[in-house]
């Protein structure tokens, strides 16, 4: 019995099935992806590239260095001060930068900081 591979309507891999049929919304594709994060490109009828790994946590030192190299450190410090004493206390005492932190989102948006790029760069810094 052959295994058939299926994706959802936006190209996310649902799995390989042999002897059973998936839900009605599943779309059959020619092969399984090499990496489960790949998305099926319906136009090209092939798997897209493996997305770049984005770390979700980096040390505070790595984050500070990445901000410094991106020429954003002084802007971030000013934004933290402007956000008030609780934000300042949190920023001063944290040991790690978390990608999904509300403080990160609140600071990154107005300063046009791409958090994916920042965390990828920070992860490369070895201290």
C-alpha positions as CSV (number, residue, x, y, z in Angstrom):
1,X,0.0,0.0,0.0
2,X,1.4,3.4,-1.0
3,X,1.6,6.3,1.4
4,X,-0.1,9.5,0.2
5,X,1.0,12.9,1.6
6,X,-1.3,15.7,2.3
7,X,-1.3,19.5,3.1
8,X,-3.9,21.9,4.2
9,X,-5.3,24.8,2.1
10,X,-2.3,27.0,2.9
11,X,0.4,24.3,2.3
12,X,1.1,23.1,5.9
13,X,2.0,19.4,6.0
14,X,-0.7,17.3,7.5
15,X,1.0,13.9,7.2
16,X,1.4,10.7,5.2
17,X,-1.5,8.3,5.1
18,X,-1.6,4.7,4.1
19,X,-4.9,2.9,4.0
20,X,-6.9,5.7,5.4
21,X,-8.1,9.0,4.0
22,X,-7.6,12.3,5.8
23,X,-10.2,14.9,6.2
24,X,-12.0,16.3,3.2
25,X,-10.0,19.6,3.3
26,X,-6.7,17.8,2.8
27,X,-4.9,18.2,-0.5
28,X,-2.7,15.5,-1.8
29,X,0.9,16.4,-2.8
30,X,3.7,14.3,-4.4
31,X,6.0,13.9,-1.4
32,X,6.7,14.6,2.2
33,X,8.8,17.6,3.2
34,X,12.4,17.2,4.3
35,X,11.5,19.4,7.3
36,X,8.1,19.7,8.8
37,X,8.3,23.5,8.8
38,X,8.4,23.7,5.0
39,X,5.2,24.9,3.3
40,X,4.0,23.5,0.0
41,X,4.1,25.9,-2.9
42,X,1.0,25.2,-5.0
43,X,2.2,27.3,-7.9
44,X,5.5,25.5,-8.3
45,X,4.2,22.2,-7.0
46,X,7.1,21.7,-4.6
47,X,8.1,22.3,-1.0
48,X,9.3,25.8,-0.1
49,X,12.6,26.4,1.7
50,X,13.2,25.5,5.3
51,X,12.5,28.6,7.3
52,X,15.5,30.1,9.1
53,X,15.7,29.1,12.8
54,X,14.7,32.0,15.1
55,X,15.7,31.4,18.7
56,X,13.0,32.3,21.2
57,X,15.4,33.1,24.1
58,X,18.8,34.7,24.2
59,X,20.9,35.9,27.2
60,X,20.5,39.5,28.1
61,X,24.2,40.0,27.2
62,X,23.6,38.6,23.7
63,X,20.5,40.8,23.3
64,X,22.3,44.0,24.4
65,X,25.3,43.3,22.1
66,X,22.9,42.6,19.2
67,X,21.1,45.9,19.9
68,X,24.5,47.7,20.1
69,X,25.6,46.2,16.7
70,X,22.3,47.3,15.2
71,X,22.7,50.8,16.5
72,X,19.5,50.5,18.5
73,X,20.8,50.2,22.1
74,X,20.5,53.8,23.1
75,X,17.0,54.0,21.5
76,X,15.9,51.0,23.5
77,X,17.3,52.4,26.7
78,X,15.4,55.6,26.2
79,X,12.1,53.7,25.3
80,X,12.5,51.6,28.5
81,X,12.9,54.8,30.6
82,X,9.9,56.4,28.9
83,X,7.8,53.3,29.6
84,X,8.1,53.9,33.3
85,X,9.7,52.5,36.5
86,X,8.3,49.0,36.2
87,X,9.6,48.6,32.7
88,X,13.0,50.0,33.8
89,X,13.1,47.6,36.7
90,X,12.2,44.6,34.5
91,X,14.8,45.6,31.9
92,X,17.5,46.1,34.5
93,X,16.9,42.8,36.3
94,X,16.1,40.3,33.5
95,X,18.7,37.6,32.7
96,X,17.3,36.7,29.3
97,X,15.4,38.3,26.4
98,X,12.3,36.3,25.4
99,X,11.1,36.7,21.8
100,X,7.4,36.6,23.0
101,X,7.8,39.0,25.9
102,X,5.2,41.9,26.0
103,X,8.1,44.3,26.8
104,X,10.0,43.2,23.7
105,X,6.9,43.7,21.5
106,X,6.1,47.1,23.1
107,X,9.7,48.4,22.5
108,X,10.4,46.7,19.1
109,X,7.3,47.9,17.2
110,X,7.7,51.7,17.6
111,X,11.5,51.5,17.1
112,X,11.1,49.3,14.0
113,X,13.2,46.5,15.4
114,X,12.7,43.2,13.5
115,X,12.7,40.8,16.5
116,X,13.5,37.8,14.3
117,X,16.6,39.5,12.9
118,X,17.6,40.7,16.4
119,X,17.3,37.2,18.0
120,X,19.1,35.5,15.1
121,X,21.9,38.0,15.4
122,X,22.0,37.7,19.2
123,X,22.1,33.9,19.0
124,X,25.4,34.2,16.9
125,X,27.1,36.2,19.6
126,X,29.2,34.1,21.9
127,X,30.1,35.7,25.2
